[in-house]
C-alpha cells in the first residue's frame, strides 16, 4: 500500500502508466469500480490524460469507447488540465439579472478562453457555475476559492491583471 501511495504522489509530476496500472488494479476486483478509478486518476493528475483511457480500458477489461463515454458524460471529469487560476463565473438568478453575461464576456476576452476552457498560457481556466450562493454580491465570481462580488467587466480585467502580475513576480523569483 505504501508503494501505491508513492506511485500516486509521483503521478502529480508526470503521468505514467505504472501509476495507472496501480490504481486500476487496486480497484479492479470491485464491481462498479470504473468511476472510482477515474476519480483517483483525476485526483492524481488533476485531469484524466486522454492517452490513459486505452490503458485503463485494458486493465479493467471494458471498451475504451465506453470509458471515454463515461469521462465525457460526467461533468466531474476533465480531459485537460486546469489552469493555475480557476475562475468560476456565477450564473444564478441574481447574477444573471445583475449582468453576469458581461462578466463572462470580459473574462473570455481577457484570458483568451471560453467557459469550460483553459487559456493557451495555462494560467486561467474559466468555468460557468449554476450558483455560488453569494446572491447579495451579484454578479460574482470565485477565483481560486475566493469570492469577488458586485463586479463590472472592468473589475474582471483588474483581477486577471493582478493574477498575471503575481505570476510574473513568482517566475522572476524562481529564475
C-alpha positions in Angstrom: 0.0 0.0 0.0 2.8 2.4 0.8 4.3 1.8 -2.6 0.9 2.6 -4.2 0.8 5.9 -2.4 4.3 6.8 -3.5 3.4 5.9 -7.1 0.3 8.2 -6.9 2.4 11.0 -5.5 4.8 10.7 -8.3 2.0 11.0 -10.8 1.3 14.6 -10.0 4.6 15.4 -11.6 4.3 13.5 -14.8 1.6 11.0 -15.9 3.0 7.4 -16.3 1.4 4.1 -17.0 2.8 2.4 -13.8 0.6 4.7 -11.7 -2.4 3.9 -14.0 -1.8 0.2 -13.5 -1.5 0.6 -9.7 -4.8 2.5 -9.5 -6.6 0.2 -11.9 -5.5 -3.0 -10.2 -6.3 -1.6 -6.7 -10.0 -1.2 -7.7 -10.4 -3.8 -10.4 -11.8 -6.5 -8.2 -14.7 -4.3 -7.1 -17.9 -4.3 -9.2 -18.7 -0.8 -10.5 -15.1 0.4 -10.0 -14.9 2.4 -13.2 -15.9 5.8 -11.6 -13.7 5.4 -8.5 -10.7 4.5 -10.8 -11.3 7.6 -12.9 -11.7 9.8 -9.8 -8.5 8.6 -8.3 -6.6 9.1 -11.6 -8.0 12.6 -11.8 -7.1 13.2 -8.2 -3.5 12.1 -9.1 -3.1 14.2 -12.2 -5.7 17.0 -11.9 -7.4 15.6 -15.0 -7.6 12.4 -17.0 -4.9 12.3 -19.6 -6.5 11.1 -22.8 -3.7 8.7 -23.5 -4.5 6.8 -20.3 -8.0 5.9 -21.4 -6.8 2.9 -23.5 -4.6 1.6 -20.7 -7.4 1.9 -18.1 -9.8 0.1 -20.5 -7.3 -2.7 -21.0 -6.7 -3.0 -17.2 -10.4 -3.2 -16.3 -11.5 -5.1 -19.4 -14.0 -2.7 -20.9 -14.0 -1.0 -24.3 -12.1 2.3 -24.5 -15.2 3.8 -26.2 -17.3 3.0 -23.1 -14.7 4.5 -20.8 -14.5 7.7 -23.0 -18.3 7.9 -22.9 -18.2 7.9 -19.1 -15.5 10.5 -18.9 -17.3 12.8 -21.3 -20.8 12.2 -19.7 -19.9 13.2 -16.2 -19.1 16.9 -15.6 -16.7 16.0 -12.8 -14.2 14.6 -15.2 -11.7 16.6 -17.3 -9.6 15.6 -20.2 -7.4 18.7 -20.0 -5.5 20.1 -17.0 -6.9 23.1 -15.2 -5.1 26.4 -15.4 -3.1 27.7 -12.4 -6.0 30.0 -11.7 -9.6 28.8 -11.8 -12.2 31.5 -12.2 -15.8 30.3 -11.7 -18.5 32.7 -13.0 -21.8 32.5 -11.2 -24.9 32.3 -13.5 -27.5 32.0 -10.8 -30.7 34.1 -11.0 -29.4 37.1 -9.1 -26.1 37.2 -11.0 -28.0 36.7 -14.3 -30.2 39.6 -13.5 -27.2 41.7 -12.5 -25.3 41.3 -15.7 -23.2 38.2 -15.4 -23.1 37.7 -19.2 -21.0 40.8 -19.5 -18.7 39.4 -16.8 -18.3 36.2 -18.7 -17.6 38.0 -22.0 -15.0 40.2 -20.3 -13.3 37.2 -18.7 -13.3 35.3 -22.0 -11.7 38.3 -23.8 -9.2 39.0 -21.1 -7.9 35.4 -20.7 -8.4 34.2 -24.2 -10.6 31.2 -23.1 -14.3 30.5 -23.3 -16.2 29.0 -20.4 -15.0 25.4 -19.8 -11.6 26.1 -21.4 -8.1 26.8 -20.2 -6.1 29.7 -21.7 -3.2 28.9 -24.0 -0.7 30.0 -21.5 -2.1 27.6 -18.9 -2.8 30.4 -16.4 -6.5 30.5 -16.4 -9.5 28.2 -16.6 -12.9 29.8 -17.0 -15.8 27.9 -15.6 -19.6 28.5 -15.6 -21.3 27.5 -12.4 -25.0 27.5 -11.6 -24.7 29.4 -8.4 -22.0 30.3 -5.9 -24.5 31.1 -3.1 -23.4 34.7 -2.8 -26.6 36.3 -4.2 -26.2 39.5 -2.2 -22.8 40.1 -4.1 -24.3 39.6 -7.6 -22.7 39.5 -10.1 -19.9 37.5 -8.6 -17.0 35.1 -9.4 -14.8 32.8 -7.4 -11.1 33.0 -8.1 -9.1 30.1 -6.6 -11.7 29.8 -3.8 -12.0 33.5 -3.1 -15.3 35.3 -3.9 -15.3 38.6 -5.7 -18.6 40.4 -5.8 -20.5 43.3 -7.2 -18.4 43.2 -10.3 -18.4 45.1 -13.5 -16.5 43.9 -16.6 -13.5 46.3 -15.8 -13.2 44.6 -12.4 -12.6 41.2 -14.1 -9.8 42.8 -16.1 -8.2 44.1 -12.9 -8.5 40.7 -11.2 -6.9 39.0 -14.2 -4.1 41.6 -14.5 -3.4 41.2 -10.7 -3.1 37.4 -11.2 -0.8 37.9 -14.2 1.4 40.3 -12.1 1.6 37.8 -9.3 2.6 35.1 -11.8 5.3 37.3 -13.3 6.7 38.0 -9.8 6.7 34.3 -9.0 8.5 33.5 -12.2 11.1 36.2 -11.6 11.8 35.0 -8.1 12.4 31.4 -9.4 14.8 32.4 -12.2 
